[in-house]
Amino acid sequence: MANNKNNATTEAVVALNTAYEQAVADQKAVADDATDEVKAEAQKKVDDALSLLDAELLKAPAADPKPKGKLVKGVFIVSPTGRYNLAYNVGEKASLPELQALELEEAGYFRIGK
């Protein structure tokens, strides 16, 4: 159910962003010699579109900073610094996300502990 809400929010943000970009393009298309009334109307459309976009962005849920999936403990048997850009040395123990641990184990850099 929450996923549907996130999708609806994302779709709304995309639509409102498109409307905002169109309003900005329309404002830029207004001729320099246009009346102040026409310029003000174009600016109002940009401001309204931006307000709607900002309001929808505030409704969007914050990203979950927690890693998805379980962590696997193990020890490095080869330093992964060069190939994987990970700051571990040989013999260091670490808790890594399961997929990363399995990939490193398959490559011979990590031994999963019990």
HELIX and SHEET records of a PDB file:
HELIX    1   1 ALA A    2  ALA A   29  1                                  28    
HELIX    2   2 ASP A   36  LYS A   59  1                                  24    
HELIX    3   3 THR A   81  TYR A   84  1                                   4    
HELIX    4   4 GLU A   98  ALA A  107  1                                  10    
SHEET    1   A 3 LYS A  93  PRO A  97  0                                        
SHEET    2   A 3 LEU A  71  PHE A  76 -1                                        
SHEET    3   A 3 PHE A 110  ILE A 112 -1                                        
END                                                                             
